[in-house]
């Protein structure tokens, strides 16, 4: 299973084992997932590799 690097609405970056409906572009890039850092349901979006290298 492929991991996806995501960022929650609070700015926490983490990996998600599955990012549901990633290919469904009509729904937009955001999904609702539980952030392991703040333990709340947050809107998360995938993070591109270019953004990670700048940090």
ZITA-V435443 format. One record per residue. RES is the residue in one letter. SS is DSSP state (H for helix, E for strand, - for the rest). OMEGA is omega in radians with two decimals (NA if undefined). BURIAL is b if it has 9 or more other C-alpha atoms within 8 Angstrom, else e. Layout:
res=RES ss=SS omega=OMEGA burial=BURIAL
res=RES ss=SS omega=OMEGA burial=BURIAL
This chain:
res=X ss=- omega=-3.09 burial=e
res=X ss=- omega=3.09 burial=e
res=X ss=- omega=3.11 burial=e
res=X ss=E omega=3.08 burial=b
res=X ss=E omega=-3.09 burial=b
res=X ss=E omega=3.09 burial=b
res=X ss=E omega=3.13 burial=b
res=X ss=E omega=-3.10 burial=b
res=X ss=- omega=3.11 burial=e
res=X ss=- omega=3.11 burial=e
res=X ss=- omega=3.12 burial=e
res=X ss=- omega=3.13 burial=b
res=X ss=E omega=3.13 burial=e
res=X ss=E omega=3.11 burial=b
res=X ss=E omega=3.10 burial=e
res=X ss=E omega=-3.12 burial=b
res=X ss=- omega=3.08 burial=e
res=X ss=- omega=3.10 burial=e
res=X ss=- omega=-2.97 burial=e
res=X ss=- omega=3.05 burial=e
res=X ss=- omega=-3.12 burial=e
res=X ss=- omega=-3.10 burial=e
res=X ss=- omega=-3.10 burial=e
res=X ss=- omega=-3.06 burial=e
res=X ss=H omega=-3.10 burial=e
res=X ss=H omega=3.12 burial=e
res=X ss=H omega=-3.11 burial=e
res=X ss=- omega=-3.04 burial=e
res=X ss=- omega=-3.04 burial=e
res=X ss=- omega=3.07 burial=b
res=X ss=E omega=3.11 burial=b
res=X ss=E omega=-3.13 burial=e
res=X ss=E omega=3.09 burial=e
res=X ss=E omega=3.12 burial=e
res=X ss=- omega=3.14 burial=b
res=X ss=- omega=-3.11 burial=e
res=X ss=- omega=-3.11 burial=e
res=X ss=- omega=3.06 burial=e
res=X ss=- omega=3.09 burial=e
res=X ss=- omega=3.04 burial=e
res=X ss=E omega=-3.11 burial=e
res=X ss=E omega=2.99 burial=b
res=X ss=E omega=-3.14 burial=b
res=X ss=E omega=3.09 burial=b
res=X ss=E omega=3.09 burial=b
res=X ss=E omega=3.12 burial=b
res=X ss=- omega=3.13 burial=b
res=X ss=- omega=-3.11 burial=e
res=X ss=H omega=3.13 burial=e
res=X ss=H omega=3.13 burial=e
res=X ss=H omega=-3.12 burial=e
res=X ss=H omega=-3.13 burial=e
res=X ss=H omega=3.14 burial=e
res=X ss=H omega=-3.08 burial=e
res=X ss=- omega=NA burial=e
